[in-house]
Amino acid sequence: MTSTSESFQLPTEAAEFYESAFVPAFFAQWAPVLCAAAGVGPGQHVLDVACGTGIVARTAADLVAPDGSVVGVDLNEAMLAVARRVRPDLDWRRGDAADLPLDDDSFDVALSQMALMFVPDRIRALSEMARVTRPGGAVGVLVPGRLDAQPAFAPFVEMAVRHAGPSASSLLTSYFTCGDLEELTELAESVGLAATVSRTEPGTYRAPSVDAFVTTEVESTPLVDRLSEATYRQIRDEAHAVLAPFTAADGSVEAPFEADLLVARRPRG
Ligand SMILES: C[S@@+](CC[C@H](N)C(=O)[O-])C[C@H]1O[C@@H](n2cnc3c(N)ncnc32)[C@H](O)[C@@H]1O
């Protein structure tokens, strides 16, 4: 689904594929929800942290027009290159969520979608988002929900770990490690933010086929280098049965996916 903390610099083709395949199939659906929950509107200055190819920044840019502005920050140059190609008019910057290259109090809203789970120091990232948000402004974060709330991913991971061994578990579950709303709320409150929205958000995960689903889940993690050919084949074969309830007649996969959404305000004064 994305790079892991072990390898942030993707080749440009991977970032282009992310934009053409994964953004429409998965990431685009959450951006309007996150922007609406955080109250993004005309004239605001909005930050998109770990922006990837920029779907949240682009969605926000349409909402803040004509007088607002949007900045997108990401660690990955290839993601930023695609973001710049798609929307050259927006401000894209290379930077770490845990050390934002931005001034204090400079945004009305700071957002981050489907990324906080990849940042090793989440408190630092939330505190950086709070720092660059003006007093009274909003910080909005959306992450994948709990693994056991994901009806396709939970049995898929269980099956893959059965074949690949327990060490595969942390690699396949890293996407879901922020999936605890109570903990996320506590983290935000620990950096001085006051939660105003804390809810799960239903969505859909789509893949063109069971094979594509397996390729994405296995090959976007270092697991792919640790699996024997035979084990990978077993996982691929059994995935058809595990994902059968979510597989349509044309072979495409469509499964419910739950995200966690938090919006927290920076207190005034
Ligand atoms: C799954 S993508 C989500 C991208 C985008 N927010 C979206 O919704 O399409 C995760 C992004 O987080 C970025 N990322 C991971 N760790 C980061 C960090 N510490 N600082 C900035 N960006 C980071 C990755 O480069 C990647 O673009």
The ligand as a Gaussian input file, in Angstrom:
#p B3LYP/6-31G(d) Opt

LIG

0 1
 C       -0.046000       5.846000       2.400000
 S        0.795000       7.295000       1.910000
 C       -0.490000       8.502000       2.162000
 C       -0.253000       9.708000       1.318000
 C       -1.403000      10.711000       1.276000
 N       -1.597000      11.345000       2.564000
 C       -2.659000      10.097000       0.734000
 O       -3.657000      10.070000       1.449000
 O       -2.642000       9.631000      -0.422000
 C        1.908000       7.624000       3.237000
 C        2.844000       8.784000       2.960000
 O        3.528000       9.131000       4.159000
 C        4.812000       9.588000       3.798000
 N        5.614000       9.574000       5.026000
 C        5.927000       8.516000       5.794000
 N        6.635000       8.921000       6.862000
 C        6.796000      10.259000       6.765000
 C        7.436000      11.242000       7.581000
 N        8.076000      10.913000       8.692000
 N        7.375000      12.524000       7.178000
 C        6.741000      12.877000       6.038000
 N        6.126000      11.985000       5.231000
 C        6.146000      10.692000       5.595000
 C        5.242000       8.618000       2.727000
 O        6.324000       9.125000       1.944000
 C        3.936000       8.494000       1.927000
 O        3.873000       9.464000       0.899000

